[in-house]
């Protein structure tokens, strides 16, 4: 049986001005499971991109609400990040595609960054009380063969 340890349960307003505090709290939580500053910085980037996508695309300009960031360590090697929003817009997996990388223009790289950093990314079905649940998993080190 894999032991699960809750590292962070943080609810915050879905606004860009909150992301500094999110990164700070996430950095503290990740410090409990990784000494690699590179890994922590990559995770901060990916989770920040996911939060920004929720702010811009799930809530958009006309809706306000919160995001819940949950971080759990599963066993000794996997960290699970779960972002829950309460937006009325339900995101579909096919909406989470990055644009072609050879298109030179601002924006549109968040999903690419998230998928490059994280080992697994999936939308999870949730009840009607929430809008979307994005779950991302990161292995802390490669499995030994």
N, C-alpha and C positions, 0 to 999 in steps of 0.2 A: 504494500500500500504506500502510495506517495504522500509524503507529508506536505501540507500546504500552509504557508505562513503569509498572513496579510501584512503587506509593507506600507500601503497607503490607501486611504479612502477619503477623497477630497472632492467636495462639491464647490463649484465656482460659477459665477455668471459667464455666459458665453459671449465674452467680449475680448478683443485683442489686447486691451490694457491689462488683462488678468494673466497673460501668458508668462510674464516674468515670474510671478509668484508660483505658477504651475511648474515652471522649469526648476525653480529653487526647491520646491517640495519634492519633485521627482528626483532631483540630484541627491537629496538627503536619503530618500528611500533606496535609490540604487546603490548608495554607498554601503548599505548593509549587505549587498550581495556581489559587488564587483569592485575590484581595485583598479580595473582598466579604465583610465580616463577617456581613452578613445571610444571604448564601447559605450560608456555612459553618455558621452557627447553625441554619439550616433543615435542612441535611444532618445535623448532629449530632442534632437532634430526631428526624428520620425513622429514622436508623440505630439510635438508642437505643430507639425504639418497636419496631423490628423485633427487636432483641436481647431486649427484655422479652417480646415475644410468644413468642419461642423458649423463654425461661426458663419462662414460665407455661403455655404451651399444648403445645409439643413435648415438653419434659422433664416438666413438671408437678411435683407434690409428691413423687412416688415415685421419680424417676429423676435421676441426676446425670451430668454429662458436660461437654464443652467446646464452644465455638463458635470457628470460625475466621473472622476478618474479613479479606478481601482487598480492596484498593483499587488500581485500575489507571486510569491516564489513557490514553485512546485518542485519538491525534491531539492536536489543540490544544483540542478543545472538549467532549469527553465524558469523564466519570468513571464508572467501573463499580465498584459495591460488591457483593461476594459474601459472604453469610453461610452457612456450612456448619455444620450440627449433626450429632450422632451419636445422636440420640434414636431410640427404637424406633418412635415414633409418626410415621407418614408423613402430612404435611399435604396436603390437596387444595386446589386453587385455589378451589373454592367455599366452603371453610372460611375463606378470607381476606376475608370481607366485613365491612364496618363496619356497625354498627347504624344505624337511621334517626337522623338528627341531631336530629329533634324529640323524641326520647325523652330526657327529662331525668333522667339517673341517672349515677352514677360509672362510669368505665371504658368500654371498647368503642370508643374513637376512634382507636386506634393505626393500623389499616389505612387509615382515612380520612386521617390525617395523612401517612402514608407515600405514599399515592397522590396527594395534593395537592402534596407537595414534589418527588417524583421524576417524571421524564418517562416512565420505563418500569419496571414491576415484574412479575417473573415467577418462578414456581417452575420449577426446572430438574431434569430427571430425573437421578438419580445412582445409582451402583452400590450394592450392598448394604453397603459399608463406611460409608456415611453415612446419616443420616436424611433431611435436607432440605437443599436449596440454594436460597436466595432471592437472586435477582440484581436489582439496582436500578441504573438509569442516570440520570445527571443531566447535562444540557447546561449548560455554564458560561455560555454567552451564546446569545442567539437567532441563528438563521441569518440571514444578510443576503440580501436578494432583489435 
